[in-house]
Amino acid sequence: MDIACSSCGALHWMVEKLSDSSKRNLRFGTCCMDGKVQLPPLQPPPEPLQRLLTSNDADAVAFREVGWKYNRAFSFTSLGVSEDRTVNEGFRWGPPVFRICGDLCHRSGALTTEGEIKCYAQLWVLEPRAALEARMDNNIDLDQDVMHGLQTMLGEHHQYVSLCF
């Protein structure tokens, strides 16, 4: 992806150009329909996420290295599938692909009794302090201050989390 759309700046590969575009005037249709669709600029994310995404502070750099773990810690559900990874066998290049066989479901976690590990949507109905403790128990390698900041931010800005908090 090294060619920017002249209309919106989205990055593309050369093979994605519209068939009627020229080498002097490359046009693309998968991003903005060759300038026909114009979206307002994205607003910056709320703090502390903005700082975690842009700062060179140690905690921000560490966050970006394992951001997927924080994302998982705050998820409402988990994907439940029977996965077929044979699609990738024998290929060294290209994105990883997996094929879902059978039913697709989202695991949200059933109600638990005292002493059982809570996860996913179960954590969003707990008091914030108890939810943070449970998240940290499930993710001992993550930074508690970062986790607390993100939990507070989500409680203030996420439309579904605010229904629970």
VMD Tcl script that draws the C-alpha trace (Angstrom):
set ca {
  {0.00 0.00 0.00}
  {2.04 2.87 -1.25}
  {-0.25 4.94 -3.45}
  {-2.51 7.56 -1.88}
  {-5.93 8.35 -3.29}
  {-5.83 11.91 -4.61}
  {-9.32 12.55 -3.26}
  {-9.15 11.24 0.32}
  {-5.56 10.13 0.96}
  {-6.40 6.47 1.64}
  {-3.54 4.12 0.82}
  {-3.90 1.55 -1.95}
  {-1.97 -0.93 -4.03}
  {-1.64 -0.22 -7.75}
  {-3.89 -3.17 -8.63}
  {-6.77 -1.45 -6.81}
  {-6.97 1.47 -9.24}
  {-10.10 1.93 -11.30}
  {-9.76 0.37 -14.74}
  {-10.41 3.68 -16.52}
  {-7.75 5.62 -14.56}
  {-4.44 6.56 -16.15}
  {-0.88 6.49 -14.83}
  {-0.97 10.29 -14.55}
  {-4.37 10.35 -12.88}
  {-4.74 7.33 -10.61}
  {-8.27 6.97 -9.30}
  {-9.67 4.56 -6.73}
  {-13.21 3.48 -5.93}
  {-12.93 1.36 -2.80}
  {-12.28 4.24 -0.42}
  {-14.29 7.31 -1.41}
  {-15.76 6.29 -4.77}
  {-13.28 8.58 -6.56}
  {-14.22 11.59 -4.44}
  {-17.99 11.04 -4.49}
  {-18.14 10.17 -0.78}
  {-16.81 12.66 1.74}
  {-16.78 11.84 5.42}
  {-16.10 14.34 8.17}
  {-12.65 14.00 9.72}
  {-12.43 11.58 12.61}
  {-12.44 13.19 16.01}
  {-9.45 12.34 18.17}
  {-10.14 9.61 20.71}
  {-10.77 10.67 24.31}
  {-8.02 10.71 26.90}
  {-6.23 8.59 27.98}
  {-6.50 6.66 24.69}
  {-5.20 9.61 22.64}
  {-2.08 9.81 24.79}
  {-1.57 6.05 24.72}
  {-1.74 6.05 20.92}
  {0.56 9.03 20.34}
  {2.91 9.55 23.28}
  {6.42 8.18 23.63}
  {5.99 7.68 27.39}
  {6.98 4.19 28.54}
  {3.42 3.14 29.37}
  {2.15 4.36 25.99}
  {4.85 2.48 24.08}
  {4.10 -0.65 26.12}
  {0.36 -0.20 25.46}
  {0.90 -0.08 21.70}
  {2.94 -3.28 21.80}
  {0.13 -5.27 23.47}
  {-2.93 -3.18 22.63}
  {-4.78 -6.31 21.58}
  {-4.56 -7.57 25.17}
  {-6.22 -4.41 26.50}
  {-8.85 -4.69 23.76}
  {-9.54 -8.27 24.82}
  {-9.71 -7.27 28.50}
  {-12.57 -4.87 27.77}
  {-14.50 -6.98 25.25}
  {-18.15 -7.81 25.80}
  {-17.93 -11.16 24.01}
  {-15.51 -13.69 22.56}
  {-15.77 -15.33 19.17}
  {-16.65 -18.99 19.43}
  {-15.97 -21.07 16.31}
  {-14.58 -24.36 15.11}
  {-11.57 -23.06 13.26}
  {-10.04 -24.62 10.12}
  {-6.47 -23.34 9.71}
  {-5.65 -25.62 6.76}
  {-6.37 -22.69 4.45}
  {-2.89 -21.33 5.23}
  {-0.94 -24.58 4.96}
  {1.92 -24.34 2.50}
  {1.78 -20.55 2.12}
  {4.53 -18.32 3.46}
  {3.16 -15.01 2.21}
  {-0.14 -13.25 2.56}
  {-2.37 -12.46 5.49}
  {-3.38 -15.19 7.90}
  {-6.77 -16.61 7.06}
  {-9.04 -18.91 8.96}
  {-12.21 -20.56 7.83}
  {-15.15 -20.94 10.18}
  {-16.77 -24.35 10.05}
  {-20.23 -24.84 11.44}
  {-21.89 -22.41 13.82}
  {-20.61 -18.97 14.70}
  {-21.44 -17.69 18.16}
  {-20.40 -14.95 20.54}
  {-19.56 -16.12 24.05}
  {-20.59 -13.55 26.59}
  {-20.20 -15.60 29.75}
  {-23.04 -16.89 31.89}
  {-23.80 -15.58 35.34}
  {-21.23 -16.94 37.75}
  {-21.32 -17.81 41.39}
  {-18.97 -16.32 43.95}
  {-15.40 -17.49 43.46}
  {-15.71 -18.25 39.73}
  {-13.67 -16.24 37.23}
  {-15.71 -13.46 35.65}
  {-15.11 -12.35 32.05}
  {-16.56 -10.47 29.08}
  {-19.97 -8.84 29.65}
  {-20.07 -10.11 33.26}
  {-17.45 -7.50 34.17}
  {-19.53 -4.58 32.93}
  {-22.25 -5.09 35.55}
  {-19.83 -5.05 38.49}
  {-18.95 -1.98 40.48}
  {-16.00 -0.27 38.75}
  {-13.50 -1.19 41.47}
  {-14.55 -4.87 41.42}
  {-14.48 -4.88 37.61}
  {-10.95 -3.47 37.60}
  {-9.81 -6.09 40.12}
  {-11.32 -8.89 38.03}
  {-9.75 -7.55 34.84}
  {-6.36 -7.37 36.54}
  {-6.78 -10.93 37.87}
  {-7.45 -12.06 34.29}
  {-4.59 -9.95 32.83}
  {-1.79 -9.83 35.39}
  {0.76 -8.66 32.82}
  {-1.10 -5.42 32.02}
  {-0.58 -2.03 33.66}
  {-3.24 -1.36 36.32}
  {-3.08 2.43 35.90}
  {-3.60 2.11 32.15}
  {-6.41 -0.38 32.73}
  {-8.09 1.97 35.22}
  {-7.82 4.92 32.84}
  {-9.29 2.97 29.94}
  {-12.12 1.59 32.08}
  {-13.01 5.11 33.26}
  {-12.83 6.45 29.70}
  {-15.11 3.70 28.40}
  {-17.58 4.33 31.22}
  {-17.75 8.00 30.22}
  {-17.72 7.68 26.41}
  {-18.93 4.24 25.25}
  {-22.65 4.14 24.54}
  {-23.16 0.60 25.84}
  {-20.78 0.72 28.80}
  {-22.51 3.83 30.08}
  {-25.71 1.78 30.36}
  {-23.99 -0.52 32.86}
  {-21.85 1.88 34.88}
}
mol new
graphics top color blue
foreach p $ca { graphics top sphere $p radius 0.5 }
foreach p [lrange $ca 0 end-1] q [lrange $ca 1 end] { graphics top cylinder $p $q radius 0.2 }
display resetview
